[in-house]
Amino acid sequence: MKESVLDILIYLFENYFDADIESAPEPDRDTLKDELERAGFSEREVDRALEWLEQLSADPQRVVSVPTARAIRVFDPREQARLDTDCRGYILYLENIGILNASQRELVIDRLLALDARQIDIEQVKWVVLMVLFSQPGQESAYLRMEDLVFDNRLDAVH
């Protein structure tokens, strides 16, 4: 099975993190690792996915730099190589409509680049935004708006 870190993260998100939190205790790393390997994911990719999550949850408020309200985001060449014009535009669009703030935008970009995917598409951006918002307290409204964008488009693709 050829999977990516994002495939594992989506699997975890759909099966554990987006479930009713009151219904079951959060599984520990070893339990998650065993479950993911039983589901057919490779040990190497499972470890990378769990490390990605640990880095996200280590400090969900961390920001590389604190952007000001009048700042213009300029993507460096490494970011441009991995995030095409559509992805960069979509991230900025989410910021403009109030789903992301500038700090969250930077965290999303950091987590996208941490996926180690050669090229990143808008669907991957949507999932990472959803995970970042889910990891931050007080972002329920933004999370629900983003969830609508992610799942409404998936339903359109089915029809």
VMD Tcl script that draws the C-alpha trace (Angstrom):
set ca {
  {0.00 0.00 0.00}
  {1.48 3.34 -1.04}
  {0.37 5.97 1.41}
  {1.50 9.41 2.40}
  {1.74 11.05 5.78}
  {-1.38 13.02 4.89}
  {-3.31 9.80 4.13}
  {-2.51 8.60 7.64}
  {-3.40 11.95 9.18}
  {-6.75 11.97 7.39}
  {-7.41 8.39 8.53}
  {-6.65 9.40 12.14}
  {-8.70 12.56 11.87}
  {-11.75 10.78 10.48}
  {-11.52 7.83 12.89}
  {-10.30 9.36 16.14}
  {-10.04 13.12 16.39}
  {-13.31 14.21 14.80}
  {-15.33 11.69 16.82}
  {-17.29 12.55 19.95}
  {-14.58 13.33 22.49}
  {-16.75 12.34 25.45}
  {-17.35 8.81 24.14}
  {-13.83 7.42 24.46}
  {-10.48 8.35 25.94}
  {-7.81 9.61 23.56}
  {-5.54 6.73 22.53}
  {-1.83 6.96 23.30}
  {0.92 6.94 20.67}
  {1.62 3.19 20.93}
  {-2.07 2.33 20.58}
  {-2.38 4.59 17.54}
  {0.78 3.16 16.01}
  {-0.45 -0.42 16.44}
  {-3.89 0.44 15.03}
  {-2.41 2.20 11.99}
  {-0.03 -0.65 11.23}
  {-2.94 -3.13 11.51}
  {-4.85 -0.90 9.07}
  {-2.03 -1.47 6.55}
  {0.08 1.66 6.88}
  {3.87 1.23 6.91}
  {5.78 1.70 10.14}
  {7.97 4.43 8.62}
  {5.01 6.52 7.43}
  {3.12 5.95 10.70}
  {6.09 7.26 12.67}
  {6.33 10.31 10.39}
  {2.60 11.02 10.76}
  {2.68 10.73 14.53}
  {5.73 13.01 14.65}
  {3.84 15.53 12.46}
  {0.96 15.49 14.96}
  {3.29 15.82 17.93}
  {4.91 18.88 16.35}
  {1.48 20.41 15.74}
  {0.30 19.80 19.28}
  {3.63 20.72 20.93}
  {2.77 24.41 20.70}
  {-0.37 25.10 18.66}
  {0.09 28.85 19.08}
  {3.69 28.89 17.83}
  {4.49 31.21 15.00}
  {7.71 31.59 13.05}
  {7.25 35.36 13.01}
  {4.42 37.56 14.19}
  {2.89 39.23 11.13}
  {1.37 42.67 11.46}
  {-2.05 43.64 10.13}
  {-0.50 45.58 7.25}
  {2.00 42.89 6.29}
  {1.98 41.31 2.85}
  {2.87 37.63 2.79}
  {5.70 36.89 0.37}
  {6.36 33.21 -0.24}
  {10.02 32.24 -0.40}
  {11.35 30.12 -3.30}
  {11.15 26.87 -1.28}
  {7.49 27.54 -0.46}
  {6.75 28.53 -4.06}
  {8.27 25.29 -5.30}
  {5.97 23.18 -3.12}
  {2.86 25.37 -3.03}
  {1.65 26.31 -6.49}
  {-0.17 29.54 -7.24}
  {-3.58 27.98 -6.57}
  {-2.53 26.71 -3.14}
  {-0.93 29.99 -2.14}
  {-4.00 31.86 -3.34}
  {-6.32 29.52 -1.45}
  {-4.40 30.00 1.81}
  {-4.59 33.77 1.41}
  {-8.29 33.49 0.49}
  {-8.96 31.61 3.76}
  {-7.21 34.38 5.63}
  {-9.19 37.08 3.79}
  {-12.56 35.47 4.62}
  {-11.60 35.09 8.28}
  {-11.14 31.33 8.55}
  {-7.42 31.76 9.26}
  {-5.60 34.55 11.00}
  {-2.03 35.46 10.07}
  {-0.51 33.25 12.78}
  {-2.61 30.27 11.74}
  {-1.65 30.89 8.10}
  {2.00 30.54 9.07}
  {1.30 27.38 11.04}
  {-0.59 25.90 8.07}
  {2.32 26.67 5.74}
  {4.76 25.13 8.22}
  {2.69 21.95 8.55}
  {2.19 21.70 4.76}
  {5.92 21.87 4.19}
  {6.44 19.27 6.94}
  {4.40 16.76 4.89}
  {7.44 16.21 2.66}
  {5.18 15.95 -0.37}
  {6.92 17.06 -3.53}
  {3.90 19.03 -4.72}
  {0.95 20.04 -2.57}
  {-2.59 20.45 -3.88}
  {-5.61 22.35 -2.60}
  {-7.22 19.23 -1.10}
  {-4.12 18.73 1.04}
  {-4.24 22.39 2.05}
  {-7.88 22.00 3.13}
  {-7.12 19.00 5.31}
  {-4.12 20.62 6.97}
  {-6.15 23.79 7.66}
  {-8.86 21.63 9.21}
  {-6.33 19.86 11.44}
  {-4.67 23.11 12.50}
  {-8.00 24.68 13.42}
  {-9.10 21.55 15.26}
  {-5.91 21.64 17.33}
  {-6.50 25.19 18.55}
  {-8.94 26.01 21.34}
  {-11.58 28.62 20.58}
  {-11.58 28.00 16.82}
  {-14.85 26.09 16.64}
  {-16.56 28.57 14.31}
  {-13.62 28.72 11.88}
  {-13.31 24.93 12.07}
  {-16.98 24.44 11.17}
  {-16.69 26.85 8.22}
  {-13.62 25.00 6.98}
  {-15.27 21.63 7.53}
  {-18.08 22.76 5.22}
  {-15.53 23.66 2.54}
  {-13.77 20.29 2.84}
  {-16.81 18.03 2.95}
  {-19.06 19.97 0.58}
  {-16.43 19.61 -2.15}
  {-16.02 15.89 -1.45}
  {-19.77 15.39 -1.88}
  {-19.69 17.33 -5.17}
  {-16.92 15.05 -6.44}
  {-19.05 11.95 -5.74}
  {-22.02 13.21 -7.78}
}
mol new
graphics top color blue
foreach p $ca { graphics top sphere $p radius 0.5 }
foreach p [lrange $ca 0 end-1] q [lrange $ca 1 end] { graphics top cylinder $p $q radius 0.2 }
display resetview
